[in-house]
Amino acid sequence: MESIIYGILIFLAIYLALCLLAFGIQSFFFFHPEKLPESFQFISKDDTPMEEVFIDIGDGSRINALHYTRPEAKGVVFYFKGNTRSIKGWSKFSKDFLSKGYDFFMIDYPGFGKSKGKRTESRIYNIAQFSYKWLAERYPEDRIIIYGRSMGSGFAARIASWNRPRMLIMDSAFFSFYHLAQRYLPLLPMKWLIRYKIPTYQFLRSTLCPVFFIHGTSDWVIPYGHSVRLQREIPERRHLFPIPEGKHNNLPDLPEYHEVLDNILNDGELYTRFDPKN
């Protein structure tokens, strides 16, 4: 009997240690930033006009951003990137939107690239909202498109719920960060351990713009089923575009992705069909 009790105590001690470890290191597990020196110079490889922007938030945070422009732009895409690297690497996706007639704007989260400040869920929302307001001073809201990629989809949904952009595009989105974390750590009580809840599905319920989902059907990192569940939250003003055989990191390499993206951005009939004002 004593050996059974001793075994149970050892198991509970190990389990508690794993919980404490998961709680303590989750920021290192979920975020993989690339830091850049202040002297780093961004270069627009195809000579597209590009401005490096610094936005002082007022809480000690200073956000670094890139703003690409093109002649006679139809609007601007505010692109929320994923959880790795910096805008130095992610800026390569600007061409996917510039080529379709839109300006492009992207920020680095605190602790990424040249951005400074403490990184928490609520602070990222506030920084993103502050950045949106900076953009809205330069473009009418009905010409601002919010695009969220992977982890950035949750931040994008939050900002779309607070504002009135033309549309929200969700690329490889997750239902909530808790649901995603539970997939990777199913034996731990992530509901109580995780610091970043990011309930994307709740944010979507408060949006008033058309929402378009793009998701690879062979995505293992964030399974396709997450977007299926999300689009059920707003059945009247959304559309899900599956990319057959698309994985998590190869969508921009597939012609099907670019066909879908061009339709979302430039097909007026598609937009009108899902615009709640109509």
C-alpha positions in Angstrom: 0.0 0.0 0.0 2.8 2.4 0.9 4.5 1.7 -2.4 1.3 2.6 -4.3 0.9 5.9 -2.4 4.6 6.6 -3.0 4.2 6.0 -6.7 1.1 8.3 -6.8 3.0 11.0 -5.1 6.0 10.7 -7.5 3.6 10.8 -10.5 1.8 13.9 -9.1 5.2 15.6 -8.4 6.4 15.0 -12.0 3.0 16.1 -13.4 3.1 19.3 -11.4 6.7 19.9 -12.5 5.6 19.5 -16.1 2.8 22.0 -15.6 5.1 24.5 -14.0 7.6 24.1 -16.8 4.9 24.5 -19.5 3.7 27.7 -17.8 7.2 29.1 -17.4 8.6 28.5 -20.9 5.5 28.9 -23.1 6.6 32.3 -24.5 9.8 30.7 -25.7 7.8 27.8 -27.2 5.2 29.9 -28.9 7.3 32.8 -30.1 10.5 32.6 -32.2 11.6 36.2 -32.8 14.5 37.4 -34.8 16.0 40.6 -33.4 17.5 43.2 -35.7 20.0 45.9 -34.8 18.8 49.5 -35.0 21.3 50.0 -37.8 19.8 47.4 -40.0 18.6 48.8 -43.3 15.6 47.4 -45.1 15.8 47.2 -48.9 12.9 47.0 -51.3 14.2 44.3 -53.7 12.0 45.2 -56.7 12.3 49.0 -56.2 8.8 49.3 -54.9 8.5 52.5 -52.8 8.9 51.4 -49.2 9.0 53.4 -45.9 10.3 52.1 -42.6 8.0 53.4 -39.9 8.4 53.6 -36.1 5.2 54.0 -34.0 5.6 55.1 -30.4 2.7 53.6 -28.4 3.0 55.5 -25.2 3.4 52.6 -22.8 7.1 52.3 -23.5 6.6 50.2 -26.6 8.1 51.2 -29.9 6.8 49.3 -33.0 8.7 48.9 -36.2 6.7 48.6 -39.4 7.1 48.6 -43.2 4.8 50.4 -45.5 4.9 49.6 -49.2 3.1 51.7 -51.7 2.3 51.5 -55.4 0.7 53.9 -57.9 -3.1 54.1 -58.0 -3.5 51.5 -55.2 -7.0 50.2 -54.6 -6.4 50.2 -50.8 -4.0 48.8 -48.3 -3.5 45.4 -46.7 -2.6 45.3 -43.0 -0.8 42.0 -42.7 -0.5 40.3 -39.4 2.4 37.8 -39.6 3.0 34.6 -37.8 5.1 33.8 -34.7 8.6 33.5 -36.2 11.4 35.7 -37.5 10.8 39.4 -38.2 9.4 41.7 -40.9 12.8 41.4 -42.7 11.8 37.9 -43.9 8.0 38.3 -43.9 8.1 41.4 -46.1 8.7 39.1 -49.1 4.9 38.5 -49.1 4.3 42.1 -49.9 4.6 41.3 -53.6 1.6 39.0 -53.4 -0.6 42.1 -52.6 1.3 44.8 -54.5 0.9 42.8 -57.7 -2.9 42.6 -57.1 -3.2 46.4 -56.8 -2.8 47.1 -53.1 -0.4 48.8 -50.8 1.1 46.7 -48.0 1.6 47.4 -44.3 3.2 45.1 -41.7 4.3 45.5 -38.1 6.8 43.5 -35.9 5.4 42.4 -32.5 7.3 43.5 -29.4 10.6 41.7 -29.1 10.7 41.0 -32.8 13.0 42.8 -35.2 13.5 46.4 -34.0 10.2 46.5 -32.1 10.6 47.2 -28.3 8.3 46.5 -25.4 6.9 43.8 -23.2 5.0 41.1 -25.1 1.7 40.1 -23.6 -1.6 39.2 -25.3 -3.4 42.4 -24.2 -0.4 44.5 -25.2 -0.2 43.0 -28.7 -3.9 43.8 -29.1 -3.3 47.4 -28.0 -0.2 47.8 -30.2 -2.1 46.4 -33.2 -5.0 48.8 -32.6 -2.7 51.7 -32.3 -1.0 50.7 -35.6 -4.4 50.3 -37.2 -5.3 53.9 -36.2 -2.0 55.1 -37.7 -3.0 53.4 -40.9 -6.6 54.8 -40.8 -5.2 58.3 -40.7 -3.8 57.6 -44.2 -6.5 55.5 -45.7 -10.3 55.5 -45.5 -11.4 52.4 -43.5 -13.4 51.0 -46.4 -10.0 50.7 -48.2 -8.3 48.9 -45.4 -8.1 45.1 -45.6 -6.9 43.1 -42.6 -5.0 39.9 -43.3 -4.1 37.5 -40.6 -1.6 34.6 -41.2 -1.3 31.7 -38.7 -0.9 33.1 -35.2 -1.5 36.6 -36.7 -5.0 35.5 -37.6 -6.1 35.8 -33.9 -4.7 39.3 -33.7 -6.3 40.2 -37.0 -9.7 39.1 -35.8 -9.4 41.1 -32.6 -8.6 44.3 -34.6 -11.3 43.7 -37.2 -13.8 43.3 -34.3 -12.8 46.8 -32.9 -13.0 48.6 -36.3 -14.7 48.7 -39.6 -12.3 47.5 -42.3 -13.4 46.6 -45.8 -12.8 42.9 -45.1 -10.9 40.3 -43.0 -8.9 37.6 -44.6 -7.9 34.6 -42.4 -5.0 32.5 -43.6 -4.5 29.2 -41.8 -6.4 30.4 -38.8 -6.9 28.7 -35.4 -10.2 28.4 -33.5 -8.5 29.7 -30.3 -5.0 29.5 -29.1 -6.1 27.3 -26.2 -7.5 24.7 -28.6 -4.3 24.8 -30.6 -2.1 24.4 -27.6 -4.2 21.6 -26.3 -3.5 19.7 -29.5 0.2 19.8 -28.9 0.1 19.2 -25.1 -3.1 17.1 -24.6 -2.2 15.7 -21.2 -1.7 19.1 -19.5 -4.5 21.4 -18.3 -3.7 24.1 -20.8 -7.0 25.9 -20.1 -5.4 27.1 -16.8 -1.8 27.1 -17.8 -1.8 29.1 -21.1 -1.1 32.8 -20.9 -2.3 33.5 -24.5 -6.0 32.6 -24.9 -6.6 34.4 -28.2 -10.2 33.3 -28.6 -10.4 33.9 -32.4 -14.0 32.5 -32.6 -15.2 35.1 -30.1 -13.6 38.0 -31.9 -15.2 36.9 -35.2 -18.7 37.1 -33.7 -18.1 40.9 -33.2 -16.9 41.6 -36.7 -19.2 43.4 -39.1 -17.2 42.9 -42.3 -17.0 40.0 -44.8 -14.6 37.4 -43.6 -12.8 35.1 -46.0 -10.9 32.0 -44.9 -8.0 30.4 -46.8 -6.7 27.1 -45.5 -4.6 24.2 -46.9 -6.4 20.9 -46.5 -3.1 19.1 -45.6 -2.0 21.6 -42.9 -0.7 19.7 -40.0 0.5 22.6 -37.9 -3.0 24.2 -37.7 -5.4 21.6 -39.2 -8.0 22.6 -41.8 -10.7 21.8 -39.3 -10.0 25.0 -37.3 -11.2 27.2 -40.2 -14.2 24.9 -40.7 -15.2 25.5 -37.1 -14.5 29.2 -37.3 -16.6 29.9 -40.4 -19.6 28.3 -38.6 -19.5 31.1 -36.1 -20.5 33.7 -38.7 -22.5 31.7 -41.3 -24.1 34.8 -43.1 -21.0 36.7 -44.1 -18.1 34.4 -44.6 -16.6 32.0 -47.2 -14.0 29.3 -46.8 -11.6 28.6 -49.6 -9.9 25.2 -49.2 -6.5 24.9 -50.9 -6.3 21.2 -51.9 -3.1 19.6 -50.6 -2.0 22.9 -49.2 0.3 22.7 -46.2 1.0 25.3 -43.5 4.0 27.0 -45.1 3.6 26.4 -48.8 0.4 28.3 -49.8 2.1 31.2 -51.5 3.9 28.6 -53.7 0.7 27.3 -55.0 -1.2 28.9 -58.0 -4.5 28.0 -56.4 -3.7 30.3 -53.5 -3.0 33.2 -55.8 -6.2 32.6 -57.8 -8.2 32.6 -54.5 -6.4 35.7 -53.2 -7.0 37.6 -56.4 -10.7 36.7 -56.3 -11.1 37.8 -52.7 -9.3 41.1 -53.3 -10.7 42.1 -56.7 -13.9 40.2 -57.4 -16.6 42.8 -56.6 -19.5 40.4 -56.9 -17.9 38.1 -54.3 -17.4 41.0 -51.9 -21.0 42.2 -52.4 -22.4 38.7 -51.8 -20.9 38.6 -48.3 -21.1 42.3 -47.4 -23.6 42.5 -44.4 -24.6 46.0 -45.6 -26.3 44.5 -48.7 
